[in-house]
């Protein structure tokens, strides 16, 4: 793993999260039934659900709990995946498609149910997720999505221009829709609480323990770290946007795009009553989407795409595009000032679907959060745990597929740059 990754500390989440549970680096040789690589949403959810089934689990994390995307995202718990129910049914057929629809429909429920069941200390709200429509095509998209999810029994609601303006606090959208299942959490608190609960269930977590090699012999895997080894019958890789070269070609199956975020100073009460006054979280339908919410400290958090390169924390200009957006959407907040700027990786697959791989006996890989990792990866961990115990393929939402790198992976920055430039042109201004 590169030593140049943007540190976690400058973020709003690092400043306001609950303390992490006590962990130590691995020192020596130990055994487990399953070893999980990566202490993020997916890895810890997998570990917790396995431990609740009586499985001995060890989690190895190269840095700290939630160091990757799980501690850096916008904290929005949005149900579903990129594709709508009708698209999933068309892609996979009525049986497999409906299974994926049902899985995607329950991602937000899984998060909030876990928090409630284990009495986690996680600031949260669940007033719904609004997707604003910035042009006529986006309005049509909202209409389709409402129809799709209403057919699945969801109380989705179409919003006209006046309603979306009142609920978001800006007149920049022509309409939109609201999904009542969505909400927001303090994501670093959530992943740290997942770790605490997993430990209480018997999971052993070692942080500052990068895996440097893995090999299988005699039906068992051995994972080597700087100061020790873990032997286990099964391995789960759950590193997503921070995937390195531990398993051949895996890193080349995703674009690890950067998601930039800023948080204002606490809003004065007059603004707090006008910007997202009912506590919704929101993102829009742009290809280069903007996502924003008010957190539990009363700050307005804004996120969106930025440069492909890892940003220099001292160069605040890397975040200036998001600061300008806040001023355009909410002119009264233009001079409020900013307390935090941070960045994290989003693992985007070629088809925008979550991918599972089983490239060797006893090895299960999850990759591809697509920007909806809070719910998607929590529920994926639950499904993977069920599968590892049952060995029944029907417990997985998607079938494992071969590892297929992006073609011409070395040119990905050129391709991403071209696509971003095109989307900026076609999305239009705020």
C-alpha positions in Angstrom: 0.0 0.0 0.0 1.3 3.4 -0.9 2.6 5.6 1.9 1.2 8.7 0.0 -2.5 8.0 0.8 -4.3 11.1 2.1 -4.3 10.8 5.9 -7.6 10.2 7.7 -7.1 12.9 10.4 -8.1 16.0 8.5 -11.7 14.7 8.0 -14.8 15.7 9.8 -15.4 12.1 10.6 -12.0 11.6 12.3 -12.6 14.7 14.3 -16.0 13.6 15.6 -15.9 9.8 15.7 -16.1 7.6 18.7 -12.7 6.1 19.7 -11.7 2.9 18.0 -11.6 -0.3 20.0 -8.2 -1.4 21.2 -6.2 -3.4 18.7 -2.5 -4.4 18.2 -0.4 -5.5 15.3 0.0 -9.2 14.7 3.1 -10.6 16.4 3.6 -14.3 15.9 1.8 -17.2 14.2 -1.9 -17.8 14.8 -4.7 -19.9 13.3 -8.3 -19.2 12.3 -11.1 -20.7 10.4 -11.4 -17.6 8.2 -9.0 -14.7 7.8 -10.4 -11.4 6.5 -8.2 -8.8 4.9 -9.5 -5.3 5.3 -11.2 -3.8 8.3 -13.8 -1.7 6.5 -17.6 -2.2 6.2 -17.5 -5.4 4.2 -14.6 -7.1 6.0 -16.0 -6.3 9.5 -19.6 -7.2 8.5 -18.3 -10.5 7.1 -16.3 -11.2 10.3 -19.2 -10.3 12.6 -21.7 -12.4 10.9 -19.3 -15.3 10.7 -18.5 -15.1 14.4 -22.2 -15.1 15.2 -22.3 -18.5 13.5 -19.5 -19.8 15.6 -16.7 -19.3 13.1 -13.2 -18.4 14.3 -12.2 -15.2 12.5 -9.1 -13.0 12.3 -9.2 -9.6 10.6 -5.9 -8.1 9.2 -5.9 -4.4 8.5 -2.9 -2.7 6.9 -3.6 0.7 8.7 -6.4 1.4 11.2 -10.0 0.4 11.3 -11.9 2.3 8.6 -8.7 3.9 7.2 -10.0 3.3 3.6 -13.2 4.3 2.0 -15.3 3.2 5.0 -13.9 6.1 7.1 -13.8 8.6 4.3 -17.2 8.5 2.5 -20.1 10.9 2.8 -22.0 8.8 5.3 -25.0 8.5 3.1 -26.9 5.2 3.5 -28.6 4.9 0.1 -30.5 1.8 -0.7 -30.1 0.0 -4.1 -27.2 0.0 -6.5 -26.6 2.0 -9.7 -29.2 0.1 -11.6 -33.0 0.3 -11.1 -35.2 -2.7 -10.6 -36.4 -2.8 -14.2 -32.8 -2.7 -15.4 -31.7 -5.5 -13.0 -34.6 -7.7 -14.2 -33.7 -7.0 -17.8 -30.0 -7.8 -17.2 -30.3 -11.0 -15.2 -33.8 -12.3 -15.9 -36.8 -12.6 -13.6 -35.3 -15.0 -11.0 -31.7 -13.8 -10.7 -32.7 -10.2 -11.4 -35.3 -10.3 -8.6 -32.8 -11.8 -6.2 -30.4 -8.9 -6.9 -33.3 -6.4 -6.6 -34.2 -7.8 -3.2 -30.6 -7.7 -2.0 -30.2 -4.1 -3.2 -33.5 -3.0 -1.7 -32.4 -4.2 1.8 -29.0 -2.5 2.0 -30.0 0.5 4.0 -32.2 -1.7 6.3 -29.2 -3.9 7.1 -27.2 -0.9 8.4 -29.8 0.6 10.5 -30.9 -2.8 11.9 -27.4 -3.6 12.9 -26.9 -0.3 14.6 -30.2 -0.8 16.6 -29.6 -4.5 17.4 -26.2 -3.9 18.8 -26.9 -0.5 20.4 -24.1 1.1 18.5 -22.9 4.6 19.4 -23.4 6.0 15.9 -24.9 9.4 15.2 -27.6 8.9 12.5 -30.7 10.2 10.8 -33.2 8.3 8.6 -35.5 10.8 7.0 -34.9 9.6 3.5 -32.7 10.2 0.5 -33.6 12.8 -2.2 -32.2 12.7 -5.7 -32.5 16.1 -7.3 -33.1 16.4 -11.1 -31.0 19.1 -12.7 -32.4 18.8 -16.2 -35.4 17.4 -18.2 -33.7 14.0 -18.7 -33.1 13.7 -15.0 -36.8 14.5 -14.3 -37.7 11.5 -16.6 -35.2 9.4 -14.7 -36.8 10.3 -11.4 -40.2 9.4 -12.7 -39.0 6.0 -13.8 -37.2 5.3 -10.6 -40.3 6.1 -8.6 -42.4 3.7 -10.7 -39.8 1.0 -10.4 -39.5 1.1 -6.7 -43.2 1.6 -6.1 -43.7 -1.7 -8.0 -41.3 -3.3 -5.4 -43.4 -2.0 -2.5 -41.3 1.1 -1.6 -43.1 4.3 -0.7 -41.0 6.3 -3.2 -42.4 9.7 -4.0 -41.9 12.1 -7.0 -41.1 15.7 -6.1 -42.0 18.7 -8.1 -39.8 21.8 -8.3 -41.4 23.5 -5.4 -41.2 20.4 -3.1 -37.6 19.7 -3.9 -36.7 23.3 -3.4 -38.3 23.3 0.0 -36.8 20.0 1.1 -33.3 20.7 -0.1 -33.2 24.5 0.2 -32.2 25.5 -3.3 -34.0 26.4 -6.5 -31.4 24.7 -8.8 -33.4 21.5 -9.4 -36.4 21.0 -11.7 -37.8 18.2 -9.5 -36.6 14.9 -8.1 -37.7 12.0 -6.0 -37.4 10.8 -2.4 -36.7 7.3 -1.1 -37.8 7.0 2.5 -35.4 4.1 3.2 -32.3 6.3 3.0 -30.5 8.2 5.7 -27.1 9.1 7.0 -24.6 7.9 9.6 -21.2 9.1 11.0 -19.3 6.5 8.9 -16.1 6.3 10.9 -18.1 5.8 14.1 -20.1 3.1 12.4 -17.1 1.2 11.2 -15.4 1.5 14.6 -18.6 0.3 16.3 -18.8 -2.6 13.8 -15.3 -3.5 15.0 -16.2 -3.3 18.6 -19.2 -5.5 18.2 -17.2 -8.0 16.1 -14.6 -8.2 18.9 -17.3 -8.8 21.4 -18.5 -11.7 19.2 -15.0 -13.2 19.3 -13.4 -11.7 16.2 -9.6 -11.0 16.5 -8.6 -7.8 14.8 -5.0 -6.8 14.1 -4.3 -3.3 12.8 -1.1 -1.9 11.3 -0.7 -5.4 9.9 -0.3 -5.4 6.1 -0.5 -8.7 4.3 2.7 -9.1 2.3 2.1 -12.5 0.8 -0.5 -15.3 0.7 -0.1 -18.9 -0.4 -2.1 -22.1 -0.2 -0.7 -25.5 0.6 -2.3 -28.7 1.8 -5.8 -27.1 1.8 -4.8 -24.2 4.0 -3.9 -20.6 3.3 -1.0 -18.9 5.0 -1.0 -15.1 5.1 2.3 -13.5 5.9 2.7 -10.1 7.6 5.8 -8.2 8.7 5.8 -9.8 12.2 3.8 -12.9 11.9 1.5 -15.3 9.9 -2.1 -16.5 10.0 -3.2 -19.9 8.8 -6.8 -20.5 7.8 -8.9 -22.7 5.6 -10.6 -19.7 4.0 -9.6 -16.2 3.1 -11.8 -13.1 2.3 -10.3 -10.1 0.6 -12.3 -7.0 1.2 -10.0 -4.1 0.3 -12.1 -2.4 -2.4 -10.7 1.1 -3.4 -7.4 0.4 -1.5 -6.7 -2.9 -3.2 -3.0 -3.5 -4.0 -1.2 -6.3 -5.8 -1.7 -9.0 -3.1 -3.7 -11.0 -5.6 -2.7 -10.9 -9.3 -4.6 -8.6 -11.5 -7.3 -7.7 -8.9 -6.3 -4.1 -8.6 -6.7 -3.7 -12.4 -10.4 -4.7 -12.3 -11.4 -1.3 -10.8 -10.9 2.4 -11.2 -10.0 3.7 -7.8 -11.5 7.1 -8.3 -11.1 9.9 -5.8 -14.1 11.4 -4.0 -13.4 14.8 -2.5 -15.3 16.2 0.4 -15.5 19.4 2.4 -17.4 20.4 5.6 -18.3 23.9 6.6 -18.2 25.5 10.0 -21.4 24.8 11.9 -24.3 26.5 10.2 -26.1 29.3 12.1 -29.7 28.4 13.0 -31.2 30.7 10.3 -29.4 28.6 7.6 -30.0 25.3 9.4 -33.7 25.9 9.1 -33.5 26.4 5.3 -30.9 23.9 4.1 -32.2 20.3 4.2 -34.6 21.4 7.0 -36.2 18.0 7.5 -32.9 16.0 7.8 -32.8 14.3 4.4 -29.6 13.3 2.7 -29.2 14.1 -1.0 -27.3 13.6 -4.2 -28.2 14.6 -7.7 -28.5 12.8 -11.0 -25.4 14.3 -12.7 -22.9 11.9 -14.1 -20.4 13.7 -11.9 -22.8 13.8 -9.0 -22.8 16.0 -6.0 -23.8 14.6 -2.7 -24.4 16.6 0.5 -26.0 16.5 3.9 -26.0 18.1 7.3 -24.1 16.1 9.8 -24.8 15.7 13.6 -22.6 18.7 14.4 -24.7 21.0 12.2 -22.1 21.3 9.4 -22.9 21.2 5.7 -20.9 18.4 4.1 -20.4 18.5 0.3 -18.8 15.7 -1.8 -18.0 15.1 -5.4 -15.3 14.0 -7.9 -11.9 15.7 -8.1 -8.4 15.1 -9.6 -7.3 11.5 -10.2 -4.0 12.0 -8.3 -3.7 11.8 -4.6 -4.2 15.4 -3.3 -1.7 17.3 -1.3 -3.4 18.2 2.0 -1.7 21.5 2.0 -3.1 22.5 -1.4 -6.7 23.5 -0.5 -7.3 24.4 -4.2 -8.0 20.7 -4.8 -11.3 21.3 -3.0 -12.2 24.7 -4.3 -14.7 23.4 -6.9 -16.8 22.0 -4.0 -16.6 25.2 -2.0 -17.8 27.1 -5.1 -20.7 24.7 -5.5 -21.9 25.3 -2.0 -22.0 29.0 -2.8 -24.0 28.5 -6.0 -26.5 26.1 -4.4 -26.8 28.0 -1.2 -25.8 31.7 -1.7 -26.4 32.5 1.9 -23.8 29.9 3.0 -21.1 31.2 0.6 -19.1 33.0 3.4 -19.6 30.5 6.2 -16.1 29.1 5.9 -14.7 25.5 6.0 -13.3 23.4 8.8 -12.4 20.2 7.0 -11.3 18.9 3.6 -10.5 15.3 2.9 -10.5 12.6 0.2 -11.1 8.9 -0.2 -11.1 6.2 -2.9 -14.2 4.8 -4.6 -13.9 1.3 -6.2 -15.7 1.5 -9.6 -16.0 -1.6 -11.7 -16.4 -1.7 -15.5 -20.1 -2.6 -15.3 -20.9 -0.6 -12.2 -21.9 -3.9 -10.4 -20.5 -5.3 -7.2 -18.1 -8.2 -8.1 -17.4 -11.4 -6.3 -14.5 -13.7 -7.3 -13.3 -17.1 -6.3 -10.0 -17.5 -8.2 -8.8 -20.3 -5.9 -10.3 -22.8 -3.6 -11.1 -21.2 -0.2 -10.5 -17.6 -1.5 -13.5 -15.2 -1.8 -13.0 -11.7 -3.0 -15.5 -8.8 -2.9 -14.7 -5.6 -4.9 -16.7 -2.7 -6.2 -18.6 -0.3 -3.9 -19.6 2.1 -6.7 -20.1 5.0 -4.2 -22.8 3.2 -2.1 -20.5 1.3 0.1 -22.1 2.0 3.5 -25.2 -0.1 2.8 -24.0 -2.3 -0.1 -20.8 -3.5 1.6 -22.5 -4.1 5.0 -25.1 -6.3 3.4 -22.5 -7.9 1.1 -20.5 -9.0 4.2 -23.6 -10.5 5.6 -24.3 -12.5 2.4 -20.7 -13.6 2.1 -20.7 -14.9 5.7 -23.9 -16.9 5.0 -22.2 -18.3 1.8 -19.0 -19.3 3.6 -21.0 -21.2 6.2 -23.7 -22.8 3.9 -21.6 -23.1 0.7 -24.9 -22.4 -1.2 -24.6 -20.2 -4.2 -28.1 -18.8 -3.7 -26.8 -17.0 -0.6 -24.9 -14.6 -2.8 -26.6 -11.7 -4.6 -24.4 -12.1 -7.7 -22.5 -15.2 -8.9 -18.7 -15.2 -8.7 -17.0 -14.3 -11.9 -13.4 -14.6 -13.3 -11.1 -11.7 -12.6 -11.0 -9.5 -15.8 -8.8 -6.4 -15.7 -9.7 -3.2 -17.4 -8.3 -3.3 -21.0 -5.3 -0.9 -21.4 -5.3 -0.4 -17.6 -2.2 1.8 -17.8 -4.1 4.4 -19.8 -6.9 4.6 -17.2 -6.0 8.1 -16.2 -6.3 9.3 -19.7 -9.7 7.6 -20.2 -11.0 8.9 -16.8 -9.8 12.4 -17.6 -11.6 12.3 -21.0 -14.8 11.0 -19.5 -14.7 13.6 -16.7 -14.2 16.4 -19.2 -17.2 15.1 -21.3 -19.4 14.7 -18.3 -18.6 18.2 -17.1 -19.6 19.6 -20.5 -22.9 17.6 -20.7 -23.9 17.9 -17.0 -24.1 21.6 -17.2 -23.4 24.0 -14.3 -25.1 24.0 -11.0 
